[in-house]
Amino acid sequence: MAKDQPDQTSRYADMLAAMGAEARLRIVRLLLGAHPDGMVVGEIQAELGIPPSTLSHHLEKLKHEGLVTVRRESTYLRYSANTDALRELLTFLYAECCSRNKVFAPDEIVRLCK
């Protein structure tokens, strides 16, 4: 694997930091389960029981780091997991372990996800 560009590593660190809060990790997992349709804010709030102002803060942080996308539907905001960004992050995490030192075989990671 080629040497990482510092800005790339920094970006991935920011993405991981954004998911480092329990509530945000729960939001990402919920949105992955609702993929590709996503969920409106009220549905997320009802499912996770996070107060509206706190939920808004968490969703904004996830959006800022590119982990979720948002689209307006009339008066509602619909959030979806950004699967491309999450795939890129996982690829970054597993690149070395699956190539240089073979800690995991690529098919083991796929099997874990099923």
MOPAC internal coordinates of N, CA, C and O (Angstrom, degrees):
PM7 1SCF
backbone

  N    0.0000 0     0.00 0     0.00 0    0    0    0
  C    1.4544 1     0.00 0     0.00 0    1    0    0
  C    1.5233 1   109.36 1     0.00 0    2    1    0
  O    1.2310 1   120.40 1   -39.83 1    3    2    1
  N    1.2997 1   116.83 1   140.17 1    3    2    1
  C    1.4589 1   121.56 1   178.49 1    5    3    2
  C    1.5200 1   109.48 1   -69.21 1    6    5    3
  O    1.2310 1   121.62 1   -26.03 1    7    6    5
  N    1.3057 1   114.50 1   153.97 1    7    6    5
  C    1.4556 1   119.26 1   178.75 1    9    7    6
  C    1.5298 1   109.83 1   -60.75 1   10    9    7
  O    1.2310 1   121.02 1   -43.52 1   11   10    9
  N    1.3534 1   115.65 1   136.48 1   11   10    9
  C    1.4681 1   119.97 1  -179.55 1   13   11   10
  C    1.5178 1   110.72 1   -67.62 1   14   13   11
  O    1.2310 1   121.54 1   -36.24 1   15   14   13
  N    1.3014 1   114.67 1   143.76 1   15   14   13
  C    1.4490 1   119.30 1   171.98 1   17   15   14
  C    1.5245 1   106.89 1   -78.06 1   18   17   15
  O    1.2310 1   119.64 1   -43.42 1   19   18   17
  N    1.3392 1   118.29 1   136.58 1   19   18   17
  C    1.4643 1   120.63 1  -177.18 1   21   19   18
  C    1.5269 1   113.29 1   -54.66 1   22   21   19
  O    1.2310 1   119.78 1   140.94 1   23   22   21
  N    1.3382 1   118.02 1   -39.06 1   23   22   21
  C    1.4555 1   119.33 1  -178.98 1   25   23   22
  C    1.5305 1   111.20 1   -67.53 1   26   25   23
  O    1.2310 1   119.81 1   149.54 1   27   26   25
  N    1.3153 1   117.97 1   -30.46 1   27   26   25
  C    1.4593 1   122.13 1   177.27 1   29   27   26
  C    1.5296 1   109.68 1   -67.02 1   30   29   27
  O    1.2310 1   120.25 1   132.12 1   31   30   29
  N    1.3159 1   117.12 1   -47.88 1   31   30   29
  C    1.4534 1   121.70 1   179.71 1   33   31   30
  C    1.5194 1   110.07 1   -62.05 1   34   33   31
  O    1.2310 1   120.51 1   138.45 1   35   34   33
  N    1.3147 1   116.63 1   -41.55 1   35   34   33
  C    1.4575 1   121.20 1   178.84 1   37   35   34
  C    1.5336 1   110.76 1   -62.33 1   38   37   35
  O    1.2310 1   120.71 1   138.41 1   39   38   37
  N    1.3143 1   116.25 1   -41.59 1   39   38   37
  C    1.4699 1   120.70 1   178.54 1   41   39   38
  C    1.5172 1   110.95 1   -61.57 1   42   41   39
  O    1.2310 1   120.47 1   134.81 1   43   42   41
  N    1.3249 1   116.71 1   -45.19 1   43   42   41
  C    1.4686 1   119.95 1  -179.95 1   45   43   42
  C    1.5271 1   110.84 1   -66.82 1   46   45   43
  O    1.2310 1   120.33 1   144.22 1   47   46   45
  N    1.3238 1   116.97 1   -35.78 1   47   46   45
  C    1.4642 1   120.32 1   176.86 1   49   47   46
  C    1.5296 1   110.25 1   -62.64 1   50   49   47
  O    1.2310 1   120.43 1   139.31 1   51   50   49
  N    1.3246 1   116.79 1   -40.69 1   51   50   49
  C    1.4661 1   120.50 1   178.09 1   53   51   50
  C    1.5340 1   111.04 1   -65.16 1   54   53   51
  O    1.2310 1   120.79 1   141.39 1   55   54   53
  N    1.3257 1   116.10 1   -38.61 1   55   54   53
  C    1.4639 1   119.66 1   178.69 1   57   55   54
  C    1.5306 1   110.09 1   -64.88 1   58   57   55
  O    1.2310 1   120.60 1   135.15 1   59   58   57
  N    1.3224 1   116.46 1   -44.85 1   59   58   57
  C    1.4666 1   120.13 1   178.93 1   61   59   58
  C    1.5221 1   111.12 1   -64.85 1   62   61   59
  O    1.2310 1   120.39 1   141.11 1   63   62   61
  N    1.3246 1   116.87 1   -38.89 1   63   62   61
  C    1.4653 1   120.59 1   178.18 1   65   63   62
  C    1.5273 1   110.39 1   -62.72 1   66   65   63
  O    1.2310 1   120.44 1   141.21 1   67   66   65
  N    1.3306 1   116.76 1   -38.79 1   67   66   65
  C    1.4663 1   120.32 1   179.40 1   69   67   66
  C    1.5265 1   110.80 1   -62.93 1   70   69   67
  O    1.2310 1   120.43 1   144.42 1   71   70   69
  N    1.3141 1   116.78 1   -35.58 1   71   70   69
  C    1.4669 1   119.91 1   178.86 1   73   71   70
  C    1.5230 1   112.00 1   -86.88 1   74   73   71
  O    1.2310 1   120.52 1  -179.34 1   75   74   73
  N    1.3359 1   116.62 1     0.66 1   75   74   73
  C    1.4546 1   120.86 1  -178.62 1   77   75   74
  C    1.5107 1   114.36 1   -73.08 1   78   77   75
  O    1.2310 1   119.81 1   165.08 1   79   78   77
  N    1.3078 1   117.96 1   -14.92 1   79   78   77
  C    1.4631 1   121.43 1   175.95 1   81   79   78
  C    1.5277 1   108.35 1   -87.23 1   82   81   79
  O    1.2310 1   120.68 1   -45.13 1   83   82   81
  N    1.3146 1   116.30 1   134.87 1   83   82   81
  C    1.4659 1   120.78 1  -176.92 1   85   83   82
  C    1.5280 1   112.17 1   -53.32 1   86   85   83
  O    1.2310 1   120.34 1   134.23 1   87   86   85
  N    1.3090 1   116.96 1   -45.77 1   87   86   85
  C    1.4707 1   120.06 1  -177.73 1   89   87   86
  C    1.5316 1   111.14 1   -62.27 1   90   89   87
  O    1.2310 1   120.09 1   138.87 1   91   90   89
  N    1.3187 1   117.44 1   -41.13 1   91   90   89
  C    1.4681 1   119.54 1  -179.16 1   93   91   90
  C    1.5273 1   111.66 1   -69.66 1   94   93   91
  O    1.2310 1   120.40 1   143.61 1   95   94   93
  N    1.3097 1   116.85 1   -36.39 1   95   94   93
  C    1.4607 1   119.49 1   175.90 1   97   95   94
  C    1.5283 1   110.25 1   -65.00 1   98   97   95
  O    1.2310 1   120.24 1   140.39 1   99   98   97
  N    1.3172 1   117.15 1   -39.61 1   99   98   97
  C    1.4735 1   121.03 1   176.43 1  101   99   98
  C    1.5286 1   110.82 1   -63.05 1  102  101   99
  O    1.2310 1   120.22 1   140.48 1  103  102  101
  N    1.3177 1   117.18 1   -39.52 1  103  102  101
  C    1.4700 1   121.64 1   178.82 1  105  103  102
  C    1.5283 1   109.87 1   -63.55 1  106  105  103
  O    1.2310 1   120.21 1   132.55 1  107  106  105
  N    1.3348 1   117.21 1   -47.45 1  107  106  105
  C    1.4658 1   120.44 1  -179.29 1  109  107  106
  C    1.5258 1   110.24 1   -60.82 1  110  109  107
  O    1.2310 1   119.95 1   135.29 1  111  110  109
  N    1.3122 1   117.71 1   -44.71 1  111  110  109
  C    1.4699 1   120.37 1   179.58 1  113  111  110
  C    1.5275 1   111.01 1   -62.98 1  114  113  111
  O    1.2310 1   120.18 1   138.49 1  115  114  113
  N    1.3177 1   117.25 1   -41.51 1  115  114  113
  C    1.4641 1   121.06 1   178.58 1  117  115  114
  C    1.5228 1   110.36 1   -62.45 1  118  117  115
  O    1.2310 1   120.42 1   135.00 1  119  118  117
  N    1.3184 1   116.80 1   -45.00 1  119  118  117
  C    1.4598 1   120.43 1  -179.72 1  121  119  118
  C    1.5217 1   112.05 1   -67.79 1  122  121  119
  O    1.2310 1   120.00 1   146.96 1  123  122  121
  N    1.3171 1   117.61 1   -33.04 1  123  122  121
  C    1.4656 1   119.47 1   174.48 1  125  123  122
  C    1.5257 1   110.15 1   -64.21 1  126  125  123
  O    1.2310 1   120.59 1   142.06 1  127  126  125
  N    1.3199 1   116.47 1   -37.94 1  127  126  125
  C    1.4598 1   120.75 1   177.48 1  129  127  126
  C    1.5184 1   112.81 1   -67.75 1  130  129  127
  O    1.2310 1   120.28 1   156.24 1  131  130  129
  N    1.3133 1   117.07 1   -23.76 1  131  130  129
  C    1.4690 1   122.19 1  -179.77 1  133  131  130
  C    1.5275 1   111.95 1   -98.54 1  134  133  131
  O    1.2310 1   120.46 1  -172.80 1  135  134  133
  N    1.3168 1   116.73 1     7.20 1  135  134  133
  C    1.4625 1   121.19 1  -177.62 1  137  135  134
  C    1.5201 1   110.79 1   -69.05 1  138  137  135
  O    1.2310 1   118.15 1   -40.28 1  139  138  137
  N    1.3074 1   121.13 1   139.72 1  139  138  137
  C    1.4592 1   128.17 1     7.60 1  141  139  138
  C    1.5267 1   113.93 1   -94.83 1  142  141  139
  O    1.2310 1   119.83 1   174.50 1  143  142  141
  N    1.3106 1   117.93 1    -5.50 1  143  142  141
  C    1.4639 1   120.60 1  -173.90 1  145  143  142
  C    1.5273 1   113.52 1   -68.98 1  146  145  143
  O    1.2310 1   120.35 1   146.39 1  147  146  145
  N    1.3226 1   116.93 1   -33.61 1  147  146  145
  C    1.4469 1   119.64 1  -175.71 1  149  147  146
  C    1.5166 1   111.81 1    76.30 1  150  149  147
  O    1.2310 1   120.88 1    11.41 1  151  150  149
  N    1.3081 1   115.91 1  -168.59 1  151  150  149
  C    1.4629 1   121.57 1  -177.55 1  153  151  150
  C    1.5248 1   109.74 1  -144.51 1  154  153  151
  O    1.2310 1   121.22 1   -30.78 1  155  154  153
  N    1.3248 1   115.27 1   149.22 1  155  154  153
  C    1.4631 1   118.77 1   173.33 1  157  155  154
  C    1.5256 1   108.00 1   -80.57 1  158  157  155
  O    1.2310 1   121.32 1   -20.87 1  159  158  157
  N    1.3102 1   115.07 1   159.13 1  159  158  157
  C    1.4607 1   121.00 1  -173.76 1  161  159  158
  C    1.5293 1   111.59 1   -54.98 1  162  161  159
  O    1.2310 1   119.81 1   137.85 1  163  162  161
  N    1.3035 1   117.97 1   -42.15 1  163  162  161
  C    1.4617 1   120.88 1  -179.45 1  165  163  162
  C    1.5212 1   112.54 1   -61.64 1  166  165  163
  O    1.2310 1   120.51 1   144.63 1  167  166  165
  N    1.3224 1   116.63 1   -35.37 1  167  166  165
  C    1.4712 1   120.45 1   177.81 1  169  167  166
  C    1.5285 1   111.01 1   -68.81 1  170  169  167
  O    1.2310 1   121.04 1   139.54 1  171  170  169
  N    1.3196 1   115.61 1   -40.46 1  171  170  169
  C    1.4626 1   119.87 1   177.88 1  173  171  170
  C    1.5198 1   109.43 1   -63.40 1  174  173  171
  O    1.2310 1   120.79 1   134.05 1  175  174  173
  N    1.3101 1   116.10 1   -45.95 1  175  174  173
  C    1.4622 1   121.50 1  -179.10 1  177  175  174
  C    1.5247 1   110.93 1   -61.12 1  178  177  175
  O    1.2310 1   120.29 1   135.00 1  179  178  177
  N    1.3172 1   117.05 1   -45.00 1  179  178  177
  C    1.4706 1   121.12 1  -179.75 1  181  179  178
  C    1.5294 1   111.18 1   -64.24 1  182  181  179
  O    1.2310 1   120.50 1   140.66 1  183  182  181
  N    1.3101 1   116.65 1   -39.34 1  183  182  181
  C    1.4655 1   121.24 1  -178.18 1  185  183  182
  C    1.5266 1   112.37 1   -70.24 1  186  185  183
  O    1.2310 1   120.50 1   138.85 1  187  186  185
  N    1.3315 1   116.66 1   -41.15 1  187  186  185
  C    1.4572 1   120.16 1  -173.29 1  189  187  186
  C    1.5292 1   114.19 1  -101.64 1  190  189  187
  O    1.2310 1   120.21 1   164.78 1  191  190  189
  N    1.3251 1   117.20 1   -15.22 1  191  190  189
  C    1.4552 1   120.16 1   178.51 1  193  191  190
  C    1.5234 1   113.96 1    68.67 1  194  193  191
  O    1.2310 1   120.43 1  -151.41 1  195  194  193
  N    1.3111 1   116.78 1    28.59 1  195  194  193
  C    1.4589 1   121.27 1   178.44 1  197  195  194
  C    1.5263 1   108.38 1   -90.42 1  198  197  195
  O    1.2310 1   119.46 1   -49.44 1  199  198  197
  N    1.3267 1   118.64 1   130.56 1  199  198  197
  C    1.4679 1   120.60 1   179.33 1  201  199  198
  C    1.5343 1   110.86 1   -55.18 1  202  201  199
  O    1.2310 1   120.11 1   -36.96 1  203  202  201
  N    1.3341 1   117.40 1   143.04 1  203  202  201
  C    1.4725 1   121.27 1  -174.50 1  205  203  202
  C    1.5229 1   115.50 1   -51.94 1  206  205  203
  O    1.2310 1   119.45 1   135.19 1  207  206  205
  N    1.3239 1   118.65 1   -44.81 1  207  206  205
  C    1.4651 1   119.36 1  -178.09 1  209  207  206
  C    1.5302 1   111.18 1   -67.59 1  210  209  207
  O    1.2310 1   120.48 1   142.85 1  211  210  209
  N    1.3149 1   116.68 1   -37.15 1  211  210  209
  C    1.4607 1   120.86 1   177.90 1  213  211  210
  C    1.5226 1   110.48 1   -68.92 1  214  213  211
  O    1.2310 1   120.50 1   138.42 1  215  214  213
  N    1.3228 1   116.66 1   -41.58 1  215  214  213
  C    1.4578 1   121.31 1   178.36 1  217  215  214
  C    1.5281 1   110.31 1   -60.82 1  218  217  215
  O    1.2310 1   120.59 1   136.81 1  219  218  217
  N    1.3079 1   116.47 1   -43.19 1  219  218  217
  C    1.4643 1   121.06 1   178.99 1  221  219  218
  C    1.5228 1   110.57 1   -58.19 1  222  221  219
  O    1.2310 1   120.44 1   136.20 1  223  222  221
  N    1.3168 1   116.77 1   -43.80 1  223  222  221
  C    1.4661 1   121.78 1   178.31 1  225  223  222
  C    1.5344 1   110.86 1   -60.65 1  226  225  223
  O    1.2310 1   120.38 1   133.29 1  227  226  225
  N    1.3250 1   116.87 1   -46.71 1  227  226  225
  C    1.4653 1   121.19 1  -178.90 1  229  227  226
  C    1.5272 1   111.42 1   -64.98 1  230  229  227
  O    1.2310 1   120.28 1   136.60 1  231  230  229
  N    1.3125 1   117.08 1   -43.40 1  231  230  229
  C    1.4646 1   120.25 1   179.60 1  233  231  230
  C    1.5255 1   111.21 1   -64.02 1  234  233  231
  O    1.2310 1   120.43 1   141.59 1  235  234  233
  N    1.3095 1   116.78 1   -38.41 1  235  234  233
  C    1.4716 1   120.44 1   178.30 1  237  235  234
  C    1.5233 1   110.77 1   -63.87 1  238  237  235
  O    1.2310 1   120.12 1   138.11 1  239  238  237
  N    1.3143 1   117.38 1   -41.89 1  239  238  237
  C    1.4690 1   121.26 1   179.11 1  241  239  238
  C    1.5292 1   109.83 1   -63.35 1  242  241  239
  O    1.2310 1   119.87 1   135.05 1  243  242  241
  N    1.3272 1   117.86 1   -44.95 1  243  242  241
  C    1.4635 1   121.48 1   178.95 1  245  243  242
  C    1.5284 1   111.22 1   -63.99 1  246  245  243
  O    1.2310 1   120.71 1   140.86 1  247  246  245
  N    1.3174 1   116.26 1   -39.14 1  247  246  245
  C    1.4681 1   120.82 1   178.20 1  249  247  246
  C    1.5229 1   110.51 1   -66.23 1  250  249  247
  O    1.2310 1   120.47 1   136.55 1  251  250  249
  N    1.3154 1   116.70 1   -43.45 1  251  250  249
  C    1.4607 1   121.98 1  -179.76 1  253  251  250
  C    1.5272 1   111.34 1   -59.17 1  254  253  251
  O    1.2310 1   120.10 1   144.11 1  255  254  253
  N    1.3186 1   117.42 1   -35.89 1  255  254  253
  C    1.4624 1   121.43 1  -179.51 1  257  255  254
  C    1.5301 1   112.24 1   -88.21 1  258  257  255
  O    1.2310 1   120.19 1  -178.65 1  259  258  257
  N    1.3357 1   117.25 1     1.35 1  259  258  257
  C    1.4606 1   120.93 1   175.74 1  261  259  258
  C    1.5123 1   114.77 1    79.77 1  262  261  259
  O    1.2310 1   120.24 1  -165.48 1  263  262  261
  N    1.3198 1   117.14 1    14.52 1  263  262  261
  C    1.4645 1   120.72 1  -178.03 1  265  263  262
  C    1.5170 1   113.10 1   -85.20 1  266  265  263
  O    1.2310 1   120.49 1   157.66 1  267  266  265
  N    1.3282 1   116.66 1   -22.34 1  267  266  265
  C    1.4623 1   121.63 1   175.46 1  269  267  266
  C    1.5202 1   108.75 1  -132.24 1  270  269  267
  O    1.2310 1   121.34 1   -23.28 1  271  270  269
  N    1.3091 1   115.03 1   156.72 1  271  270  269
  C    1.4563 1   121.34 1   173.72 1  273  271  270
  C    1.5161 1   107.51 1  -116.92 1  274  273  271
  O    1.2310 1   120.97 1   -21.41 1  275  274  273
  N    1.3162 1   115.75 1   158.59 1  275  274  273
  C    1.4612 1   120.47 1  -179.57 1  277  275  274
  C    1.5192 1   108.81 1  -135.88 1  278  277  275
  O    1.2310 1   121.24 1   -37.52 1  279  278  277
  N    1.3148 1   115.22 1   142.48 1  279  278  277
  C    1.4655 1   119.86 1   173.65 1  281  279  278
  C    1.5239 1   108.12 1  -139.66 1  282  281  279
  O    1.2310 1   122.17 1   -34.90 1  283  282  281
  N    1.3149 1   113.46 1   145.10 1  283  282  281
  C    1.4687 1   119.81 1  -178.97 1  285  283  282
  C    1.5183 1   109.32 1   -86.05 1  286  285  283
  O    1.2310 1   121.29 1   -45.84 1  287  286  285
  N    1.3226 1   115.14 1   134.16 1  287  286  285
  C    1.4631 1   122.79 1   173.11 1  289  287  286
  C    1.5229 1   106.99 1  -126.97 1  290  289  287
  O    1.2310 1   121.20 1   -81.46 1  291  290  289
  N    1.3104 1   115.31 1    98.54 1  291  290  289
  C    1.4579 1   120.68 1  -176.80 1  293  291  290
  C    1.5319 1   108.43 1    59.26 1  294  293  291
  O    1.2310 1   119.65 1    64.47 1  295  294  293
  N    1.3158 1   118.27 1  -115.53 1  295  294  293
  C    1.4620 1   120.74 1  -179.80 1  297  295  294
  C    1.5206 1   112.44 1   -97.80 1  298  297  295
  O    1.2310 1   119.91 1  -175.26 1  299  298  297
  N    1.3272 1   117.77 1     4.74 1  299  298  297
  C    1.4599 1   121.99 1  -176.80 1  301  299  298
  C    1.5233 1   111.35 1  -106.88 1  302  301  299
  O    1.2310 1   121.22 1   -25.83 1  303  302  301
  N    1.3165 1   115.27 1   154.17 1  303  302  301
  C    1.4560 1   121.65 1   172.09 1  305  303  302
  C    1.5205 1   107.65 1  -110.94 1  306  305  303
  O    1.2310 1   120.90 1   -54.08 1  307  306  305
  N    1.3276 1   115.88 1   125.92 1  307  306  305
  C    1.4665 1   121.72 1   179.70 1  309  307  306
  C    1.5211 1   108.49 1  -107.61 1  310  309  307
  O    1.2310 1   121.25 1   -56.93 1  311  310  309
  N    1.3196 1   115.21 1   123.07 1  311  310  309
  C    1.4608 1   122.06 1   179.96 1  313  311  310
  C    1.5207 1   109.88 1  -103.80 1  314  313  311
  O    1.2310 1   121.32 1   -36.76 1  315  314  313
  N    1.3309 1   115.08 1   143.24 1  315  314  313
  C    1.4611 1   122.22 1   177.18 1  317  315  314
  C    1.5208 1   108.67 1  -135.76 1  318  317  315
  O    1.2310 1   120.92 1   -29.39 1  319  318  317
  N    1.3172 1   115.85 1   150.61 1  319  318  317
  C    1.4570 1   120.12 1   173.99 1  321  319  318
  C    1.5206 1   108.47 1   -68.88 1  322  321  319
  O    1.2310 1   120.32 1   -42.90 1  323  322  321
  N    1.3099 1   117.00 1   137.10 1  323  322  321
  C    1.4608 1   121.63 1   175.96 1  325  323  322
  C    1.5290 1   106.71 1   -87.86 1  326  325  323
  O    1.2310 1   120.96 1   -91.61 1  327  326  325
  N    1.3277 1   115.76 1    88.39 1  327  326  325
  C    1.4563 1   120.50 1  -174.47 1  329  327  326
  C    1.5233 1   112.21 1   -64.98 1  330  329  327
  O    1.2310 1   119.56 1   151.07 1  331  330  329
  N    1.3145 1   118.44 1   -28.93 1  331  330  329
  C    1.4687 1   120.04 1   177.22 1  333  331  330
  C    1.5280 1   110.41 1   -64.04 1  334  333  331
  O    1.2310 1   120.34 1   135.46 1  335  334  333
  N    1.3236 1   116.95 1   -44.54 1  335  334  333
  C    1.4648 1   121.08 1   179.61 1  337  335  334
  C    1.5295 1   110.76 1   -66.78 1  338  337  335
  O    1.2310 1   120.31 1   139.78 1  339  338  337
  N    1.3132 1   117.02 1   -40.22 1  339  338  337
  C    1.4618 1   120.24 1   179.33 1  341  339  338
  C    1.5285 1   110.78 1   -67.48 1  342  341  339
  O    1.2310 1   120.12 1   141.28 1  343  342  341
  N    1.3057 1   117.37 1   -38.72 1  343  342  341
  C    1.4723 1   121.22 1   176.59 1  345  343  342
  C    1.5333 1   110.03 1   -63.16 1  346  345  343
  O    1.2310 1   120.60 1   137.66 1  347  346  345
  N    1.3159 1   116.45 1   -42.34 1  347  346  345
  C    1.4624 1   121.14 1   178.71 1  349  347  346
  C    1.5275 1   110.78 1   -62.40 1  350  349  347
  O    1.2310 1   120.52 1   138.35 1  351  350  349
  N    1.3273 1   116.61 1   -41.65 1  351  350  349
  C    1.4586 1   121.36 1   178.72 1  353  351  350
  C    1.5344 1   110.79 1   -64.15 1  354  353  351
  O    1.2310 1   120.16 1   135.58 1  355  354  353
  N    1.3044 1   117.30 1   -44.42 1  355  354  353
  C    1.4648 1   120.42 1   178.73 1  357  355  354
  C    1.5203 1   111.26 1   -65.45 1  358  357  355
  O    1.2310 1   120.37 1   141.77 1  359  358  357
  N    1.3090 1   116.89 1   -38.23 1  359  358  357
  C    1.4614 1   120.65 1   177.24 1  361  359  358
  C    1.5208 1   110.00 1   -61.31 1  362  361  359
  O    1.2310 1   120.55 1   136.60 1  363  362  361
  N    1.3227 1   116.56 1   -43.40 1  363  362  361
  C    1.4585 1   121.09 1   177.52 1  365  363  362
  C    1.5244 1   110.70 1   -60.08 1  366  365  363
  O    1.2310 1   120.22 1   134.68 1  367  366  365
  N    1.3384 1   117.18 1   -45.32 1  367  366  365
  C    1.4635 1   120.86 1  -177.57 1  369  367  366
  C    1.5185 1   112.49 1   -64.89 1  370  369  367
  O    1.2310 1   120.61 1   140.20 1  371  370  369
  N    1.3132 1   116.45 1   -39.80 1  371  370  369
  C    1.4575 1   120.09 1  -173.45 1  373  371  370
  C    1.5216 1   114.25 1   -95.95 1  374  373  371
  O    1.2310 1   118.88 1   177.51 1  375  374  373
  N    1.2980 1   119.75 1    -2.49 1  375  374  373
  C    1.4609 1   121.85 1  -175.01 1  377  375  374
  C    1.5234 1   112.00 1   -58.32 1  378  377  375
  O    1.2310 1   120.16 1   131.60 1  379  378  377
  N    1.3015 1   117.30 1   -48.40 1  379  378  377
  C    1.4620 1   120.21 1  -178.00 1  381  379  378
  C    1.5196 1   112.39 1   -71.38 1  382  381  379
  O    1.2310 1   120.13 1   139.11 1  383  382  381
  N    1.3092 1   117.36 1   -40.89 1  383  382  381
  C    1.4634 1   118.80 1  -174.82 1  385  383  382
  C    1.5322 1   111.79 1   -70.95 1  386  385  383
  O    1.2310 1   120.04 1   158.05 1  387  386  385
  N    1.2964 1   117.52 1   -21.95 1  387  386  385
  C    1.4600 1   120.34 1  -179.28 1  389  387  386
  C    1.5176 1   112.98 1   -98.97 1  390  389  387
  O    1.2310 1   120.09 1   172.79 1  391  390  389
  N    1.3219 1   117.44 1    -7.21 1  391  390  389
  C    1.4583 1   118.70 1  -177.91 1  393  391  390
  C    1.5217 1   111.78 1  -118.48 1  394  393  391
  O    1.2310 1   120.33 1   115.80 1  395  394  393
  N    1.2992 1   116.98 1   -64.20 1  395  394  393
  C    1.4604 1   120.13 1  -172.30 1  397  395  394
  C    1.5300 1   112.36 1   -69.90 1  398  397  395
  O    1.2310 1   120.01 1   126.21 1  399  398  397
  N    1.3280 1   117.59 1   -53.79 1  399  398  397
  C    1.4590 1   117.86 1  -172.16 1  401  399  398
  C    1.5243 1   114.45 1  -112.45 1  402  401  399
  O    1.2310 1   119.84 1  -179.14 1  403  402  401
  N    1.3081 1   117.90 1     0.86 1  403  402  401
  C    1.4715 1   123.00 1   173.00 1  405  403  402
  C    1.5349 1   113.44 1    56.02 1  406  405  403
  O    1.2310 1   119.98 1  -142.77 1  407  406  405
  N    1.3400 1   117.65 1    37.23 1  407  406  405
  C    1.4590 1   120.98 1   176.78 1  409  407  406
  C    1.5219 1   109.73 1   -58.67 1  410  409  407
  O    1.2310 1   120.59 1   136.79 1  411  410  409
  N    1.3229 1   116.48 1   -43.21 1  411  410  409
  C    1.4562 1   122.75 1   176.57 1  413  411  410
  C    1.5196 1   108.26 1  -125.81 1  414  413  411
  O    1.2310 1   120.87 1   -35.84 1  415  414  413
  N    1.2962 1   115.94 1   144.16 1  415  414  413
  C    1.4627 1   120.01 1   170.13 1  417  415  414
  C    1.5200 1   106.96 1   -83.44 1  418  417  415
  O    1.2310 1   119.23 1   -38.27 1  419  418  417
  N    1.3282 1   119.07 1   141.73 1  419  418  417
  C    1.4655 1   120.50 1  -179.11 1  421  419  418
  C    1.5299 1   113.39 1   -52.54 1  422  421  419
  O    1.2310 1   119.62 1   144.21 1  423  422  421
  N    1.3357 1   118.32 1   -35.79 1  423  422  421
  C    1.4619 1   119.44 1  -179.52 1  425  423  422
  C    1.5276 1   111.86 1   -69.69 1  426  425  423
  O    1.2310 1   119.52 1   156.92 1  427  426  425
  N    1.3337 1   118.51 1   -23.08 1  427  426  425
  C    1.4715 1   120.50 1   175.59 1  429  427  426
  C    1.5208 1   110.49 1   -67.94 1  430  429  427
  O    1.2310 1   120.06 1   141.80 1  431  430  429
  N    1.3189 1   117.49 1   -38.20 1  431  430  429
  C    1.4612 1   121.10 1   179.98 1  433  431  430
  C    1.5167 1   109.40 1   -67.86 1  434  433  431
  O    1.2310 1   120.04 1   136.64 1  435  434  433
  N    1.2974 1   117.53 1   -43.36 1  435  434  433
  C    1.4672 1   121.29 1   178.51 1  437  435  434
  C    1.5260 1   109.36 1   -61.54 1  438  437  435
  O    1.2310 1   120.33 1   137.28 1  439  438  437
  N    1.3146 1   116.97 1   -42.72 1  439  438  437
  C    1.4728 1   121.18 1   179.96 1  441  439  438
  C    1.5114 1   110.74 1   -61.87 1  442  441  439
  O    1.2310 1   119.38 1   142.70 1  443  442  441
  N    1.3303 1   118.79 1   -37.30 1  443  442  441
  C    1.4570 1   122.81 1   177.94 1  445  443  442
  C    1.5224 1   111.67 1   -61.73 1  446  445  443
  O    1.2310 1   120.61 1   148.98 1  447  446  445
  N    1.3145 1   116.44 1   -31.02 1  447  446  445
  C    1.4675 1   121.41 1  -175.17 1  449  447  446
  C    1.5203 1   112.57 1   -83.90 1  450  449  447
  O    1.2310 1   119.33 1   171.01 1  451  450  449
  N    1.3053 1   118.89 1    -8.99 1  451  450  449
  C    1.4616 1   120.87 1  -177.27 1  453  451  450
  C    1.4954 1   111.87 1   -90.33 1  454  453  451
  O    1.2310 1   120.10 1   180.00 1  455  454  453

